[in-house]
Amino acid sequence: MPMSTPGANRGGRADPAQGSVAVVGAGITGLTAAFRLAQQGVPVTVYEATGEVGGVIRSLRRDGYLAEFGPNSILETSPKIVGLIRDAGLEPRRLYSDPKAENRYLVRGGRPVSLPASPLKFFGTELFSLGAKLRLLREPFVGRAPADREESVAQFVLRRLGQEWLDYAINPMIAGIYAGDPARLSVTHGFPKLQALEQRYGSLILGQILGAKERKRRGEVSKQEAKKVSFDEGLQVLTDTLRARLGAAVRLEAPVLGLAQADGVWRVTVRLGGGETSITHAAVLLAAPAYKLADIQFETAAGLSLRPLREIYYPPVASVVLGFRREDVPHPLDGFGMLVPAIERFRILGTLFSSSLFPNRAPAGHVTLTTYVGGVRAPELALRPESELVALTVGDLRAILGVRGEPTFAHCVLYPQAIPQYEVGYGRFKAAMDQLEAKAPGLFLAGHYRNGISLGDSIVAGHDVAERMVTLVRPRDP
């Protein structure tokens, strides 16, 4: 049953006196925030420019395969994620990844090598040389960088761990998370917890051990240890359910053209049904991608602008989902997937063993492999026609996994602007966002361009910004 949103959108307008909220963008951040606001009885309207909710979250069931084109799972790092699934009524449909699929592979020497799962196995692994292993033992004795120095991920890793760790551990990890380049990404903004570990404990290794106790007190789990979550018909189950619970509060094909603040309220200009209309709200949440927000005409007494957000770099990434007969893939696929270091000179960034992670992702006797191409490493590859994307992906899978035969399923999706890159100097964007919120009361910004790029980060950001907005539009009694 759709959730009630009293006072919102009567006759196409909302009464700002009742504290209504506009949410721009129906990705996971916007949907989470709107759902939490509606639970608190706050009138809310979600404006989505396209005809679908969920942003990059897309699940497709076809020919017995279930293909995910954006993220494939949510890391259950926070109680807020658990609470959203519970409150959305999705616990019966929730799936945890198969515990037998916990291996993670890195490609070295043209073949996948399993990451060691324990300190004892680490010293026996062929993934790293003896020199790299000994260098890790030195890490607790490397001095801290000055707290105000902003380093790239590559600079940080070279200083603490050395070149081989950068090439064969961090470079592929950055490709798997950001589709990015460690020489360009900022530790301060892209991986603030790493910098915090160094500053507080003087060591990443000691910080991981000692920081675990603090996470436990907060009820949080590290991303390395967090459970991987999906649903019986894929991640789109979550976004579709949130939309259904919000009901008429979600307006599709309703791009926001302008925002203007006057007399303590926000006038939101929206294109609806071929025409333009202005609707007033007490507060506005900007939860769409940064490059889309930059196109909104913005008027405030302080003369602020959203245009600088256009400079945030989003590289193109293509998702290539392929199905194969099980006998045509000699690798056991007993893990999460594999990441490919740039130094190995393959064209793909990495591959998830999707049908090993969750059930019913492939017909009986078949497997599903989800591969990503492009990113900062090779943006031009993501833009190739589907036939070429499939061919180059199959070629690399043959070389690395020994795949034989032809795919029994293929589907590609291009994200021309996929993942915001928290590059060195990203602080200027965060400072601009802080200034927008400080000088334009009732304006809030949240999403993957500000709060972290993972689905878990976005869900937590949506939850937290909703709490802040409730305090504004419905102040508590003194």
TADA-V153441 format. One record per residue. N is the residue number from 1. RES is the residue in three letters. PHI is phi as a letter, one per 30 degrees, with the letter a starting at -180 (999 if undefined). PSI is psi as a letter, one per 30 degrees, with the letter a starting at -180 (NA if undefined). Layout:
# TADA-V153441
n:N res:RES phi:PHI psi:PSI
n:N res:RES phi:PHI psi:PSI
This chain:
# TADA-V153441
n:1 res:MET phi:999 psi:k
n:2 res:PRO phi:d psi:k
n:3 res:MET phi:d psi:k
n:4 res:SER phi:d psi:k
n:5 res:THR phi:b psi:i
n:6 res:PRO phi:d psi:k
n:7 res:GLY phi:i psi:f
n:8 res:ALA phi:c psi:k
n:9 res:ASN phi:i psi:h
n:10 res:ARG phi:d psi:j
n:11 res:GLY phi:i psi:g
n:12 res:GLY phi:i psi:g
n:13 res:ARG phi:b psi:l
n:14 res:ALA phi:c psi:k
n:15 res:ASP phi:d psi:j
n:16 res:PRO phi:d psi:f
n:17 res:ALA phi:d psi:f
n:18 res:GLN phi:c psi:g
n:19 res:GLY phi:i psi:h
n:20 res:SER phi:d psi:l
n:21 res:VAL phi:b psi:k
n:22 res:ALA phi:c psi:k
n:23 res:VAL phi:c psi:k
n:24 res:VAL phi:c psi:j
n:25 res:GLY phi:j psi:k
n:26 res:ALA phi:c psi:h
n:27 res:GLY phi:d psi:a
n:28 res:ILE phi:d psi:e
n:29 res:THR phi:d psi:e
n:30 res:GLY phi:d psi:e
n:31 res:LEU phi:d psi:e
n:32 res:THR phi:d psi:e
n:33 res:ALA phi:d psi:e
n:34 res:ALA phi:d psi:e
n:35 res:PHE phi:d psi:e
n:36 res:ARG phi:d psi:e
n:37 res:LEU phi:d psi:e
n:38 res:ALA phi:d psi:e
n:39 res:GLN phi:d psi:e
n:40 res:GLN phi:d psi:g
n:41 res:GLY phi:i psi:g
n:42 res:VAL phi:d psi:k
n:43 res:PRO phi:d psi:k
n:44 res:VAL phi:b psi:k
n:45 res:THR phi:b psi:k
n:46 res:VAL phi:c psi:k
n:47 res:TYR phi:c psi:j
n:48 res:GLU phi:c psi:k
n:49 res:ALA phi:d psi:f
n:50 res:THR phi:c psi:a
n:51 res:GLY phi:c psi:g
n:52 res:GLU phi:b psi:l
n:53 res:VAL phi:c psi:l
n:54 res:GLY phi:j psi:f
n:55 res:GLY phi:h psi:b
n:56 res:VAL phi:d psi:f
n:57 res:ILE phi:d psi:j
n:58 res:ARG phi:b psi:k
n:59 res:SER phi:b psi:k
n:60 res:LEU phi:b psi:k
n:61 res:ARG phi:c psi:j
n:62 res:ARG phi:a psi:k
n:63 res:ASP phi:h psi:h
n:64 res:GLY phi:i psi:f
n:65 res:TYR phi:c psi:l
n:66 res:LEU phi:c psi:j
n:67 res:ALA phi:c psi:k
n:68 res:GLU phi:c psi:k
n:69 res:PHE phi:c psi:f
n:70 res:GLY phi:c psi:b
n:71 res:PRO phi:d psi:l
n:72 res:ASN phi:c psi:f
n:73 res:SER phi:a psi:l
n:74 res:ILE phi:c psi:k
n:75 res:LEU phi:d psi:k
n:76 res:GLU phi:d psi:i
n:77 res:THR phi:c psi:f
n:78 res:SER phi:b psi:k
n:79 res:PRO phi:d psi:f
n:80 res:LYS phi:d psi:e
n:81 res:ILE phi:d psi:e
n:82 res:VAL phi:e psi:e
n:83 res:GLY phi:d psi:e
n:84 res:LEU phi:d psi:e
n:85 res:ILE phi:d psi:e
n:86 res:ARG phi:d psi:e
n:87 res:ASP phi:d psi:f
n:88 res:ALA phi:d psi:f
n:89 res:GLY phi:i psi:g
n:90 res:LEU phi:c psi:g
n:91 res:GLU phi:e psi:e
n:92 res:PRO phi:d psi:f
n:93 res:ARG phi:c psi:f
n:94 res:ARG phi:d psi:k
n:95 res:LEU phi:b psi:k
n:96 res:TYR phi:c psi:k
n:97 res:SER phi:d psi:l
n:98 res:ASP phi:d psi:k
n:99 res:PRO phi:d psi:f
n:100 res:LYS phi:d psi:f
n:101 res:ALA phi:c psi:h
n:102 res:GLU phi:c psi:f
n:103 res:ASN phi:d psi:k
n:104 res:ARG phi:b psi:k
n:105 res:TYR phi:c psi:k
n:106 res:LEU phi:c psi:k
n:107 res:VAL phi:d psi:k
n:108 res:ARG phi:b psi:k
n:109 res:GLY phi:i psi:g
n:110 res:GLY phi:i psi:g
n:111 res:ARG phi:b psi:l
n:112 res:PRO phi:d psi:k
n:113 res:VAL phi:b psi:k
n:114 res:SER phi:d psi:k
n:115 res:LEU phi:d psi:k
n:116 res:PRO phi:d psi:k
n:117 res:ALA phi:c psi:f
n:118 res:SER phi:a psi:l
n:119 res:PRO phi:e psi:e
n:120 res:LEU phi:d psi:e
n:121 res:LYS phi:d psi:e
n:122 res:PHE phi:e psi:e
n:123 res:PHE phi:d psi:f
n:124 res:GLY phi:c psi:f
n:125 res:THR phi:d psi:k
n:126 res:GLU phi:c psi:g
n:127 res:LEU phi:d psi:e
n:128 res:PHE phi:b psi:k
n:129 res:SER phi:d psi:l
n:130 res:LEU phi:d psi:e
n:131 res:GLY phi:d psi:e
n:132 res:ALA phi:d psi:e
n:133 res:LYS phi:d psi:e
n:134 res:LEU phi:d psi:e
n:135 res:ARG phi:d psi:e
n:136 res:LEU phi:d psi:e
n:137 res:LEU phi:d psi:f
n:138 res:ARG phi:d psi:f
n:139 res:GLU phi:e psi:e
n:140 res:PRO phi:d psi:f
n:141 res:PHE phi:c psi:g
n:142 res:VAL phi:d psi:k
n:143 res:GLY phi:d psi:l
n:144 res:ARG phi:d psi:l
n:145 res:ALA phi:d psi:l
n:146 res:PRO phi:e psi:k
n:147 res:ALA phi:d psi:f
n:148 res:ASP phi:c psi:g
n:149 res:ARG phi:d psi:k
n:150 res:GLU phi:c psi:j
n:151 res:GLU phi:c psi:l
n:152 res:SER phi:d psi:l
n:153 res:VAL phi:e psi:e
n:154 res:ALA phi:d psi:e
n:155 res:GLN phi:d psi:e
n:156 res:PHE phi:d psi:e
n:157 res:VAL phi:d psi:e
n:158 res:LEU phi:d psi:e
n:159 res:ARG phi:d psi:e
n:160 res:ARG phi:c psi:e
n:161 res:LEU phi:b psi:f
n:162 res:GLY phi:j psi:l
n:163 res:GLN phi:d psi:e
n:164 res:GLU phi:d psi:e
n:165 res:TRP phi:d psi:e
n:166 res:LEU phi:d psi:e
n:167 res:ASP phi:d psi:e
n:168 res:TYR phi:c psi:f
n:169 res:ALA phi:b psi:e
n:170 res:ILE phi:d psi:e
n:171 res:ASN phi:e psi:e
n:172 res:PRO phi:d psi:e
n:173 res:MET phi:d psi:e
n:174 res:ILE phi:d psi:e
n:175 res:ALA phi:d psi:e
n:176 res:GLY phi:d psi:e
n:177 res:ILE phi:c psi:e
n:178 res:TYR phi:c psi:f
n:179 res:ALA phi:h psi:h
n:180 res:GLY phi:c psi:a
n:181 res:ASP phi:b psi:k
n:182 res:PRO phi:d psi:f
n:183 res:ALA phi:d psi:f
n:184 res:ARG phi:c psi:f
n:185 res:LEU phi:d psi:k
n:186 res:SER phi:c psi:k
n:187 res:VAL phi:d psi:e
n:188 res:THR phi:e psi:e
n:189 res:HIS phi:c psi:e
n:190 res:GLY phi:d psi:e
n:191 res:PHE phi:b psi:i
n:192 res:PRO phi:d psi:f
n:193 res:LYS phi:d psi:e
n:194 res:LEU phi:d psi:e
n:195 res:GLN phi:d psi:e
n:196 res:ALA phi:d psi:e
n:197 res:LEU phi:d psi:e
n:198 res:GLU phi:d psi:e
n:199 res:GLN phi:d psi:e
n:200 res:ARG phi:d psi:e
n:201 res:TYR phi:c psi:f
n:202 res:GLY phi:i psi:g
n:203 res:SER phi:a psi:k
n:204 res:LEU phi:d psi:e
n:205 res:ILE phi:d psi:e
n:206 res:LEU phi:d psi:e
n:207 res:GLY phi:d psi:e
n:208 res:GLN phi:d psi:e
n:209 res:ILE phi:d psi:e
n:210 res:LEU phi:d psi:e
n:211 res:GLY phi:d psi:f
n:212 res:ALA phi:d psi:e
n:213 res:LYS phi:d psi:e
n:214 res:GLU phi:d psi:e
n:215 res:ARG phi:d psi:e
n:216 res:LYS phi:d psi:e
n:217 res:ARG phi:d psi:e
n:218 res:ARG phi:d psi:f
n:219 res:GLY phi:i psi:g
n:220 res:GLU phi:c psi:l
n:221 res:VAL phi:b psi:k
n:222 res:SER phi:d psi:l
n:223 res:LYS phi:d psi:f
n:224 res:GLN phi:d psi:e
n:225 res:GLU phi:c psi:f
n:226 res:ALA phi:d psi:k
n:227 res:LYS phi:d psi:k
n:228 res:LYS phi:c psi:k
n:229 res:VAL phi:b psi:k
n:230 res:SER phi:b psi:a
n:231 res:PHE phi:b psi:l
n:232 res:ASP phi:e psi:e
n:233 res:GLU phi:c psi:g
n:234 res:GLY phi:j psi:l
n:235 res:LEU phi:d psi:f
n:236 res:GLN phi:d psi:f
n:237 res:VAL phi:e psi:e
n:238 res:LEU phi:d psi:e
n:239 res:THR phi:d psi:e
n:240 res:ASP phi:d psi:e
n:241 res:THR phi:d psi:e
n:242 res:LEU phi:d psi:e
n:243 res:ARG phi:d psi:e
n:244 res:ALA phi:d psi:e
n:245 res:ARG phi:d psi:e
n:246 res:LEU phi:d psi:f
n:247 res:GLY phi:i psi:b
n:248 res:ALA phi:d psi:f
n:249 res:ALA phi:d psi:f
n:250 res:VAL phi:c psi:k
n:251 res:ARG phi:c psi:j
n:252 res:LEU phi:c psi:l
n:253 res:GLU phi:h psi:h
n:254 res:ALA phi:b psi:i
n:255 res:PRO phi:d psi:k
n:256 res:VAL phi:d psi:k
n:257 res:LEU phi:c psi:e
n:258 res:GLY phi:a psi:l
n:259 res:LEU phi:b psi:k
n:260 res:ALA phi:b psi:k
n:261 res:GLN phi:c psi:k
n:262 res:ALA phi:a psi:k
n:263 res:ASP phi:h psi:h
n:264 res:GLY phi:i psi:g
n:265 res:VAL phi:b psi:l
n:266 res:TRP phi:c psi:k
n:267 res:ARG phi:c psi:j
n:268 res:VAL phi:c psi:j
n:269 res:THR phi:c psi:k
n:270 res:VAL phi:b psi:k
n:271 res:ARG phi:c psi:j
n:272 res:LEU phi:b psi:k
n:273 res:GLY phi:h psi:h
n:274 res:GLY phi:i psi:f
n:275 res:GLY phi:b psi:l
n:276 res:GLU phi:c psi:k
n:277 res:THR phi:b psi:l
n:278 res:SER phi:c psi:k
n:279 res:ILE phi:b psi:k
n:280 res:THR phi:c psi:k
n:281 res:HIS phi:b psi:l
n:282 res:ALA phi:d psi:f
n:283 res:ALA phi:a psi:l
n:284 res:VAL phi:b psi:k
n:285 res:LEU phi:c psi:k
n:286 res:LEU phi:c psi:j
n:287 res:ALA phi:b psi:g
n:288 res:ALA phi:d psi:l
n:289 res:PRO phi:e psi:k
n:290 res:ALA phi:e psi:e
n:291 res:TYR phi:d psi:f
n:292 res:LYS phi:d psi:e
n:293 res:LEU phi:d psi:e
n:294 res:ALA phi:d psi:f
n:295 res:ASP phi:d psi:f
n:296 res:ILE phi:d psi:k
n:297 res:GLN phi:d psi:k
n:298 res:PHE phi:b psi:k
n:299 res:GLU phi:b psi:k
n:300 res:THR phi:b psi:l
n:301 res:ALA phi:d psi:f
n:302 res:ALA phi:d psi:f
n:303 res:GLY phi:i psi:h
n:304 res:LEU phi:d psi:l
n:305 res:SER phi:b psi:k
n:306 res:LEU phi:c psi:f
n:307 res:ARG phi:e psi:e
n:308 res:PRO phi:e psi:f
n:309 res:LEU phi:d psi:f
n:310 res:ARG phi:d psi:f
n:311 res:GLU phi:d psi:f
n:312 res:ILE phi:d psi:k
n:313 res:TYR phi:d psi:k
n:314 res:TYR phi:b psi:j
n:315 res:PRO phi:d psi:l
n:316 res:PRO phi:d psi:k
n:317 res:VAL phi:b psi:k
n:318 res:ALA phi:c psi:k
n:319 res:SER phi:c psi:k
n:320 res:VAL phi:c psi:j
n:321 res:VAL phi:c psi:k
n:322 res:LEU phi:b psi:k
n:323 res:GLY phi:c psi:k
n:324 res:PHE phi:b psi:l
n:325 res:ARG phi:d psi:k
n:326 res:ARG phi:e psi:e
n:327 res:GLU phi:d psi:f
n:328 res:ASP phi:d psi:g
n:329 res:VAL phi:b psi:j
n:330 res:PRO phi:d psi:f
n:331 res:HIS phi:d psi:k
n:332 res:PRO phi:d psi:f
n:333 res:LEU phi:h psi:h
n:334 res:ASP phi:c psi:h
n:335 res:GLY phi:a psi:a
n:336 res:PHE phi:d psi:e
n:337 res:GLY phi:l psi:a
n:338 res:MET phi:b psi:k
n:339 res:LEU phi:c psi:k
n:340 res:VAL phi:c psi:j
n:341 res:PRO phi:d psi:k
n:342 res:ALA phi:d psi:e
n:343 res:ILE phi:d psi:f
n:344 res:GLU phi:d psi:f
n:345 res:ARG phi:i psi:g
n:346 res:PHE phi:c psi:l
n:347 res:ARG phi:c psi:f
n:348 res:ILE phi:d psi:l
n:349 res:LEU phi:d psi:e
n:350 res:GLY phi:l psi:l
n:351 res:THR phi:b psi:k
n:352 res:LEU phi:c psi:k
n:353 res:PHE phi:d psi:i
n:354 res:SER phi:e psi:e
n:355 res:SER phi:d psi:f
n:356 res:SER phi:d psi:f
n:357 res:LEU phi:d psi:e
n:358 res:PHE phi:b psi:l
n:359 res:PRO phi:d psi:l
n:360 res:ASN phi:i psi:h
n:361 res:ARG phi:c psi:f
n:362 res:ALA phi:a psi:l
n:363 res:PRO phi:d psi:l
n:364 res:ALA phi:e psi:k
n:365 res:GLY phi:i psi:g
n:366 res:HIS phi:b psi:l
n:367 res:VAL phi:b psi:l
n:368 res:THR phi:c psi:k
n:369 res:LEU phi:b psi:k
n:370 res:THR phi:c psi:j
n:371 res:THR phi:c psi:k
n:372 res:TYR phi:c psi:k
n:373 res:VAL phi:b psi:k
n:374 res:GLY phi:j psi:b
n:375 res:GLY phi:i psi:a
n:376 res:VAL phi:d psi:e
n:377 res:ARG phi:d psi:e
n:378 res:ALA phi:a psi:i
n:379 res:PRO phi:e psi:e
n:380 res:GLU phi:d psi:f
n:381 res:LEU phi:d psi:e
n:382 res:ALA phi:d psi:f
n:383 res:LEU phi:d psi:g
n:384 res:ARG phi:d psi:l
n:385 res:PRO phi:e psi:l
n:386 res:GLU phi:e psi:e
n:387 res:SER phi:d psi:e
n:388 res:GLU phi:d psi:e
n:389 res:LEU phi:d psi:e
n:390 res:VAL phi:d psi:e
n:391 res:ALA phi:d psi:e
n:392 res:LEU phi:d psi:e
n:393 res:THR phi:d psi:e
n:394 res:VAL phi:e psi:e
n:395 res:GLY phi:d psi:e
n:396 res:ASP phi:d psi:e
n:397 res:LEU phi:d psi:e
n:398 res:ARG phi:d psi:e
n:399 res:ALA phi:d psi:e
n:400 res:ILE phi:c psi:e
n:401 res:LEU phi:c psi:f
n:402 res:GLY phi:i psi:g
n:403 res:VAL phi:d psi:k
n:404 res:ARG phi:c psi:l
n:405 res:GLY phi:i psi:a
n:406 res:GLU phi:c psi:l
n:407 res:PRO phi:d psi:k
n:408 res:THR phi:c psi:f
n:409 res:PHE phi:a psi:k
n:410 res:ALA phi:a psi:k
n:411 res:HIS phi:a psi:k
n:412 res:CYS phi:c psi:k
n:413 res:VAL phi:b psi:k
n:414 res:LEU phi:c psi:k
n:415 res:TYR phi:c psi:j
n:416 res:PRO phi:d psi:e
n:417 res:GLN phi:b psi:j
n:418 res:ALA phi:c psi:d
n:419 res:ILE phi:b psi:k
n:420 res:PRO phi:d psi:k
n:421 res:GLN phi:c psi:j
n:422 res:TYR phi:d psi:i
n:423 res:GLU phi:d psi:l
n:424 res:VAL phi:e psi:k
n:425 res:GLY phi:j psi:g
n:426 res:TYR phi:d psi:f
n:427 res:GLY phi:e psi:f
n:428 res:ARG phi:d psi:e
n:429 res:PHE phi:d psi:e
n:430 res:LYS phi:d psi:e
n:431 res:ALA phi:d psi:e
n:432 res:ALA phi:d psi:e
n:433 res:MET phi:d psi:e
n:434 res:ASP phi:d psi:e
n:435 res:GLN phi:d psi:e
n:436 res:LEU phi:e psi:e
n:437 res:GLU phi:d psi:e
n:438 res:ALA phi:d psi:e
n:439 res:LYS phi:c psi:f
n:440 res:ALA phi:b psi:i
n:441 res:PRO phi:e psi:k
n:442 res:GLY phi:j psi:f
n:443 res:LEU phi:c psi:k
n:444 res:PHE phi:b psi:k
n:445 res:LEU phi:b psi:k
n:446 res:ALA phi:a psi:k
n:447 res:GLY phi:k psi:a
n:448 res:HIS phi:d psi:f
n:449 res:TYR phi:d psi:f
n:450 res:ARG phi:b psi:e
n:451 res:ASN phi:c psi:g
n:452 res:GLY phi:j psi:k
n:453 res:ILE phi:c psi:f
n:454 res:SER phi:d psi:l
n:455 res:LEU phi:d psi:e
n:456 res:GLY phi:d psi:e
n:457 res:ASP phi:e psi:e
n:458 res:SER phi:d psi:e
n:459 res:ILE phi:d psi:e
n:460 res:VAL phi:d psi:e
n:461 res:ALA phi:d psi:e
n:462 res:GLY phi:d psi:e
n:463 res:HIS phi:d psi:e
n:464 res:ASP phi:d psi:e
n:465 res:VAL phi:d psi:e
n:466 res:ALA phi:d psi:e
n:467 res:GLU phi:d psi:e
n:468 res:ARG phi:d psi:e
n:469 res:MET phi:d psi:e
n:470 res:VAL phi:e psi:e
n:471 res:THR phi:d psi:e
n:472 res:LEU phi:d psi:e
n:473 res:VAL phi:d psi:f
n:474 res:ARG phi:b psi:i
n:475 res:PRO phi:e psi:k
n:476 res:ARG phi:d psi:l
n:477 res:ASP phi:d psi:k
n:478 res:PRO phi:d psi:NA
